[in-house]
């Protein structure tokens, strides 16, 4: 999938970027509100997997999180750096692979995946699960946005609830809801994306 994302960035085909100006952005804001209701700012460390051009990394930083974003596409990270600069917030962006999180640190209280792992193979997803569990804090929250499973050629095949549980055996799904895809392209609406909220099991 890294080649797919590199090609889409090169071609300028990035439909996921539109989420910031669609009704789903209000849903995401409410999900962030729910996470923040359990503590006071500063909220702590957040990790944005497959952060892309940094839309959600920057929004989290503006809300009071100490954010690290990881992505494998250099051109996306260049845009992310500029986005953070213009927003006047500090975000640490790392060029890296979400299946092998290196040098990101430890103790992340909130982990975000808005479309990074739903295009990976089962083995790659399991690697992400191990890596995230290694860097996450005890009782951390993981918020995943993923397409429903389906065969779509070079596009992401999506994730089922069972796929997520298999990739993150040390976590429990505590919430699930359909994403509001009003205004999104038809092919995206047909994938029926869902949000999954996971809590790391106490160890």
C-alpha positions as CSV (number, residue, x, y, z in Angstrom):
1,X,0.0,0.0,0.0
2,X,2.9,2.4,0.4
3,X,3.3,2.5,-3.4
4,X,-0.5,3.2,-3.7
5,X,-0.3,6.1,-1.4
6,X,2.9,7.5,-3.0
7,X,1.2,7.4,-6.4
8,X,-2.0,9.0,-5.2
9,X,0.0,11.8,-3.6
10,X,2.0,12.2,-6.8
11,X,-1.2,12.4,-8.9
12,X,-3.0,14.7,-6.4
13,X,-5.8,12.1,-5.8
14,X,-6.4,12.4,-2.1
15,X,-10.1,12.1,-1.4
16,X,-9.5,11.5,2.3
17,X,-8.3,15.2,2.5
18,X,-11.8,16.3,2.0
19,X,-12.9,14.9,5.4
20,X,-11.7,18.2,7.0
21,X,-14.5,20.1,5.2
22,X,-17.2,17.5,5.3
23,X,-19.8,16.7,8.0
24,X,-17.6,13.9,9.2
25,X,-15.2,16.5,10.6
26,X,-17.9,17.4,13.2
27,X,-18.2,13.7,14.1
28,X,-14.5,13.5,14.5
29,X,-14.5,16.6,16.7
30,X,-17.1,15.0,18.9
31,X,-15.0,11.8,19.2
32,X,-12.0,14.0,20.2
33,X,-14.2,15.8,22.7
34,X,-15.2,12.4,24.3
35,X,-11.6,11.4,24.6
36,X,-10.6,14.7,26.2
37,X,-13.6,14.7,28.7
38,X,-11.7,12.1,30.7
39,X,-8.8,14.4,31.6
40,X,-7.6,18.1,31.7
41,X,-5.3,19.8,29.2
42,X,-2.5,19.3,28.4
43,X,-3.9,15.9,27.4
44,X,-0.6,14.0,26.9
45,X,1.0,12.2,24.0
46,X,-0.9,11.3,20.8
47,X,0.3,9.3,17.9
48,X,-1.2,9.7,14.4
49,X,-0.5,6.6,12.3
50,X,-0.3,7.3,8.6
51,X,-0.7,11.0,9.3
52,X,-0.4,12.0,5.6
53,X,-0.5,15.8,5.2
54,X,-1.1,16.3,8.9
55,X,-4.7,17.4,9.0
56,X,-5.6,15.6,12.2
57,X,-2.2,15.8,13.8
58,X,-2.4,19.6,13.6
59,X,-6.0,19.6,14.9
60,X,-5.0,17.5,17.9
61,X,-2.1,19.7,18.6
62,X,-4.3,22.8,18.5
63,X,-6.5,21.1,21.0
64,X,-3.7,20.6,23.5
65,X,-2.2,17.2,22.6
66,X,1.6,16.5,22.3
67,X,1.4,14.9,18.8
68,X,3.7,12.7,16.8
69,X,2.7,11.9,13.2
70,X,4.2,9.0,11.3
71,X,3.9,8.5,7.5
72,X,5.9,6.7,4.8
73,X,5.3,9.3,2.0
74,X,7.9,12.2,2.1
75,X,5.8,14.6,0.0
76,X,2.9,14.2,2.4
77,X,5.2,15.0,5.4
78,X,6.5,18.1,3.7
79,X,2.9,19.4,3.5
80,X,2.3,18.3,7.1
81,X,5.3,20.4,8.3
82,X,4.0,23.4,6.4
83,X,0.4,22.9,7.7
84,X,1.7,22.8,11.3
85,X,3.8,25.9,10.7
86,X,0.9,27.9,9.4
87,X,-1.3,26.8,12.2
88,X,1.3,27.9,14.8
89,X,1.4,24.5,16.5
90,X,4.3,22.1,17.2
91,X,4.0,18.6,15.8
92,X,6.8,16.0,15.5
93,X,6.5,14.4,12.1
94,X,8.5,11.2,11.4
95,X,9.2,9.5,8.1
96,X,8.5,5.9,9.0
97,X,6.6,2.7,8.5
98,X,3.6,2.0,10.8
99,X,4.5,-1.7,10.9
100,X,7.9,-0.9,12.4
101,X,7.5,2.1,14.7
102,X,11.0,3.3,15.6
103,X,12.1,6.3,17.6
104,X,8.5,7.5,18.2
105,X,8.8,7.3,21.9
106,X,6.7,5.6,24.6
107,X,3.5,6.4,26.6
108,X,1.1,7.5,23.9
109,X,-2.3,8.0,25.5
110,X,-4.3,8.4,22.3
111,X,-3.5,6.7,19.0
112,X,-5.2,7.6,15.8
113,X,-5.5,5.6,12.6
114,X,-7.7,7.2,9.9
115,X,-7.1,4.8,7.1
116,X,-3.6,3.6,7.5
117,X,-4.0,-0.1,8.3
118,X,-7.2,-0.9,6.4
119,X,-5.1,-1.5,3.3
120,X,-2.5,-3.7,4.9
121,X,-2.1,-7.4,4.8
122,X,-3.1,-9.5,7.9
123,X,0.6,-9.9,8.7
124,X,1.2,-6.2,8.4
125,X,-1.8,-5.4,10.6
126,X,-0.5,-7.7,13.3
127,X,2.8,-6.0,13.1
128,X,1.1,-2.6,13.6
129,X,-0.8,-4.1,16.6
130,X,2.4,-5.3,18.2
131,X,4.2,-2.0,17.6
132,X,1.3,0.2,18.9
133,X,1.0,-2.0,22.0
134,X,4.7,-1.5,22.6
135,X,4.5,2.4,22.5
136,X,1.1,3.0,24.0
137,X,0.4,3.8,27.6
138,X,-1.5,1.5,29.9
139,X,-5.2,2.1,29.4
140,X,-4.6,4.1,26.1
141,X,-7.3,4.7,23.5
142,X,-7.0,3.8,19.9
143,X,-9.4,5.4,17.4
144,X,-9.7,3.7,14.0
145,X,-11.5,4.8,10.9
146,X,-11.7,2.0,8.3
147,X,-13.7,1.0,5.2
148,X,-15.8,-2.1,5.5
149,X,-14.3,-5.2,3.9
150,X,-14.5,-5.7,0.2
151,X,-12.5,-6.4,-2.9
152,X,-11.6,-3.1,-4.6
153,X,-8.5,-3.8,-6.8
154,X,-5.7,-1.5,-5.8
155,X,-7.8,0.4,-3.3
156,X,-7.8,-0.6,0.4
157,X,-9.8,-3.8,1.1
158,X,-11.0,-2.5,4.5
159,X,-11.3,-4.1,7.9
160,X,-14.0,-6.0,9.8
161,X,-14.4,-5.9,13.6
162,X,-12.9,-9.4,13.6
163,X,-9.9,-8.2,11.6
164,X,-9.3,-5.4,14.2
165,X,-9.6,-7.8,17.1
166,X,-7.1,-10.1,15.5
167,X,-4.6,-7.3,14.9
168,X,-5.0,-5.8,18.4
169,X,-5.4,-8.8,20.8
170,X,-4.2,-6.7,23.7
171,X,-7.1,-4.2,23.1
172,X,-10.8,-4.3,23.6
173,X,-13.3,-2.6,21.2
174,X,-15.4,-0.4,23.4
175,X,-17.4,1.5,20.8
176,X,-18.3,1.4,17.2
177,X,-20.3,3.7,14.9
178,X,-20.9,4.4,11.2
179,X,-19.0,7.4,9.8
180,X,-21.0,10.3,8.4
181,X,-19.9,10.3,4.8
182,X,-22.4,13.0,3.6
183,X,-20.8,14.9,0.7
184,X,-18.0,12.3,0.1
185,X,-17.4,10.8,-3.3
186,X,-19.8,7.9,-4.2
187,X,-17.1,5.2,-4.2
188,X,-16.1,6.3,-0.6
189,X,-19.7,6.2,0.6
190,X,-20.1,2.7,-0.8
191,X,-17.3,1.4,1.4
192,X,-19.4,2.2,4.5
193,X,-16.6,3.4,6.7
194,X,-16.9,2.9,10.5
195,X,-15.1,4.3,13.6
196,X,-13.9,1.8,16.1
197,X,-12.7,2.9,19.5
198,X,-10.4,0.5,21.4
199,X,-9.1,0.7,24.9
200,X,-5.9,-1.1,25.8
201,X,-6.4,-3.8,28.4
202,X,-4.7,-3.0,31.7
203,X,-1.5,-4.9,32.1
